[in-house]
Amino acid sequence: MKRMVIFIVIGAVLFAAGIGGGMFFGRSFGGGDSGAGDMSVAPPGPIIPAGEFTVNLAGPGNRLLSFNISLEILDAKVDEMIRTQNWLPRMRNEILLLAKDKVYEDLTRAEGVVQLGEQIRRTLNIILPNSEGEVPIVRVMFESFILQ
């Protein structure tokens, strides 16, 4: 009987320690009462249309990808630079080459489409000059996406 009481007491202490630790770590790492006022979302930057793209996909079969994207850019200076220095044709070429290397199975899930958008963003930020030390392309947004 004495053993049973000891096990119950030890179990209760461990249970209380677990709840206390969970509350402590939950508050420490942002899971607590942070309130909605603490979070700020940056407003979107200027948006430029990159156009519509249609490519044959790599791999077996006659698979086709058609999509339309817009690019969220850092600021109006980037927009002016892209338009006045004729970067758009080179950007479109890089986007087409990236999409052409994809296979159908990679793009049937949202994760694959998000990865394509990230690859486009990284590639464009590599070829474009930085704007005051920051990358010019903030986000790639798909306006349409058709996979056949």
C-alpha positions as CSV (number, residue, x, y, z in Angstrom):
1,M,0.0,0.0,0.0
2,K,2.9,2.3,0.8
3,R,4.4,1.7,-2.6
4,M,1.1,2.6,-4.3
5,V,1.0,6.0,-2.5
6,I,4.6,6.7,-3.5
7,F,3.8,6.0,-7.1
8,I,0.8,8.2,-7.0
9,V,2.7,11.0,-5.5
10,I,5.6,10.7,-8.0
11,G,3.1,10.6,-10.8
12,A,1.3,13.7,-9.6
13,V,4.6,15.6,-9.2
14,L,5.7,14.6,-12.7
15,F,2.3,15.5,-14.2
16,A,2.4,19.0,-12.5
17,A,6.0,19.5,-13.7
18,G,5.0,18.6,-17.2
19,I,2.1,21.1,-17.2
20,G,4.3,23.8,-15.6
21,G,7.1,23.2,-18.1
22,G,4.7,23.3,-21.0
23,M,3.3,26.6,-19.9
24,F,6.8,28.1,-19.3
25,F,8.1,27.0,-22.7
26,G,4.9,27.9,-24.5
27,R,5.2,31.5,-23.2
28,S,8.9,31.6,-23.8
29,F,8.7,30.7,-27.5
30,G,5.8,32.8,-28.5
31,G,2.9,30.4,-27.9
32,G,1.5,32.4,-25.0
33,D,-0.5,35.6,-24.8
34,S,1.4,37.7,-27.4
35,G,-1.8,39.5,-28.6
36,A,-2.5,40.5,-32.1
37,G,-1.1,44.0,-31.7
38,D,2.5,42.7,-31.6
39,M,2.5,41.3,-35.1
40,S,3.0,43.6,-38.1
41,V,2.8,42.6,-41.7
42,A,4.6,44.6,-44.2
43,P,2.4,46.0,-47.0
44,P,3.0,44.5,-50.4
45,G,5.5,46.2,-52.7
46,P,4.8,47.2,-56.3
47,I,3.6,44.3,-58.5
48,I,4.8,43.9,-62.1
49,P,3.3,41.3,-64.4
50,A,5.8,38.9,-65.8
51,G,3.4,37.4,-68.3
52,E,2.1,34.1,-69.4
53,F,4.3,31.1,-70.0
54,T,3.6,27.8,-71.8
55,V,6.2,25.0,-71.8
56,N,6.5,21.3,-72.6
57,L,7.6,19.5,-69.4
58,A,10.6,17.2,-69.2
59,G,10.0,13.5,-68.8
60,P,7.9,10.9,-70.5
61,G,4.7,11.9,-72.2
62,N,3.5,15.1,-73.8
63,R,2.9,17.1,-70.7
64,L,2.2,20.8,-70.9
65,L,2.5,23.6,-68.3
66,S,0.8,27.0,-68.7
67,F,1.1,29.6,-66.0
68,N,0.8,33.4,-65.5
69,I,2.9,35.1,-62.8
70,S,3.3,38.5,-61.3
71,L,6.4,39.6,-59.3
72,E,6.3,41.6,-56.1
73,I,9.3,43.8,-56.2
74,L,11.2,45.7,-53.5
75,D,10.3,49.3,-54.5
76,A,9.6,51.6,-57.4
77,K,13.3,51.9,-58.2
78,V,13.4,48.2,-59.1
79,D,10.4,48.6,-61.3
80,E,12.1,51.5,-63.2
81,M,15.4,49.5,-63.5
82,I,13.6,46.4,-64.9
83,R,11.6,48.4,-67.5
84,T,14.3,50.9,-68.6
85,Q,17.2,48.5,-68.8
86,N,15.1,45.8,-70.6
87,W,15.6,43.1,-68.0
88,L,12.1,41.6,-68.7
89,P,13.1,39.5,-71.8
90,R,16.1,38.0,-69.9
91,M,13.9,37.3,-66.9
92,R,11.3,35.6,-69.1
93,N,14.0,33.4,-70.6
94,E,15.2,32.3,-67.2
95,I,11.6,31.5,-66.1
96,L,11.0,29.4,-69.2
97,L,14.2,27.5,-68.8
98,L,13.4,26.7,-65.1
99,A,9.9,25.5,-65.9
100,K,11.0,23.4,-68.9
101,D,13.2,21.3,-66.5
102,K,10.2,20.3,-64.3
103,V,8.4,17.0,-64.6
104,Y,4.7,16.5,-64.3
105,E,4.9,14.6,-61.0
106,D,6.8,17.5,-59.4
107,L,4.0,20.0,-60.1
108,T,0.9,18.0,-59.2
109,R,1.0,19.1,-55.6
110,A,1.0,22.6,-54.1
111,E,4.4,22.0,-52.6
112,G,5.9,21.5,-56.0
113,V,4.3,24.8,-57.3
114,V,5.6,26.7,-54.3
115,Q,9.1,25.3,-54.9
116,L,8.9,26.4,-58.6
117,G,8.0,29.9,-57.4
118,E,10.9,29.9,-55.0
119,Q,13.3,28.8,-57.7
120,I,12.1,31.5,-60.0
121,R,12.5,34.1,-57.2
122,R,16.1,32.9,-56.4
123,T,17.1,32.8,-60.1
124,L,15.8,36.3,-60.8
125,N,17.5,37.7,-57.7
126,I,20.8,36.2,-58.9
127,I,20.6,37.8,-62.4
128,L,19.2,41.2,-61.3
129,P,21.4,43.7,-59.6
130,N,20.6,44.3,-55.9
131,S,18.8,47.5,-54.9
132,E,20.6,49.2,-52.1
133,G,21.9,45.9,-50.8
134,E,18.6,44.1,-50.9
135,V,17.3,41.5,-53.4
136,P,14.9,43.1,-55.9
137,I,12.3,40.3,-56.2
138,V,10.3,39.8,-52.9
139,R,7.7,37.2,-54.0
140,V,6.5,35.3,-57.1
141,M,2.7,35.0,-57.3
142,F,0.9,32.6,-59.6
143,E,-2.2,34.1,-61.2
144,S,-3.0,31.0,-63.1
145,F,-1.5,27.5,-63.3
146,I,-2.7,24.8,-65.7
147,L,-1.0,21.4,-65.9
148,Q,-2.0,19.0,-68.6
